[in-house]
Amino acid sequence: MAGSAQVSVTSATAVLLAAAPATLTPGQCGWAFLSNSSSGAVYLGGPGVTTSNGASLAASATLNVPLFEGDQVYGIASSTTSVVGVLQTGA
């Protein structure tokens, strides 16, 4: 099963992906496809992500992320509000 959302990301940390489902078989992963449709970068990481320590998802860039049970992804933008499209499989 798949889930999708458009998440607005500002200068405050936002949850892009809630915990990966507990229905995954141990060792099995789901996938998330992240797409930054904005003109500014979004920085990815854990709950303490900042623009200094996060992994940059550049404007108009995409990223595939494997998800294991309990994984979460957070994002923060440096100045303008950015929109990240999220498609999650295994949900």
N, C-alpha and C positions, 0 to 999 in steps of 0.2 A: 504494500500500500504506500502511496506517496502523499506528501503534504506540501503546500506551497504558501508563500506569503511575500508581500512587499513590505520591508521594514525600513522605517525612517530612522536614520542615525544622525545624532547631533553631537555636540561637544560633551554630552553625558553618556556614560557607558550604556549600551543597549544589548539585550539578548537577541542574537540573530537565530540561534538554534537552541531550543530547550533540550533537555536531556534526551539522548538517543533512547529509543524504546527498550524496555526490559524484555520484550518479546524476541529479541535477537538471541540466537543460539550462541552459547559461549564460544568466543573466537570468531564468530561471524560478524561482518560489519555491514552497515547500511552506508549510503552515500548522500552527500549534500552537494548541490551545485549552487555556488554563490555568484551573482552577477551585479557588479557595481554600475548602475545606469546613470550615475551622476558625473559632474565635472571635477569633483574633488576626490582625493584618496580616502579610503576607509581603512582603519587599522584594526587588525584582528588579533584575538588572544583570549585569555581567561578573564575572570571577573575583575581583575585589577588592570586590565589593558589600558594603556595610554598611547598618545601619539608618539611617544618616545620609545616605548618598549614593544609595541604591536607590530605584526607583520603587515606590510602595506598591500592593500588591494587597490591598485591604481584605477583612475577614472576609466570607465568602459571596459575594465578587465573582468575576467571570469576565473573561477577556481573550483576544482573538484576536491572535496574533503572526505576521507573515510571516517565513519562514525562508529564507535563501539559503545556498548551499553554505558549510559551515564555521561557520555561526552557532551559538552556544551561549547558553543562558540559565541563570543561577545565581540562587539565592534564599537568604535568611536570615530567621529570625524573631527578634523582639525578646526574648521571654521564654519563652513556652510552645511546645511542639512543635506545629507546624501540619502539615496534610496538604494537598498540592496535587495535584489530578488533572490529568494531562497526556494529551492526545490529539494525536498528531503525524501529519500527512499528508505524503505525498511520501517517506516513509521506506522 
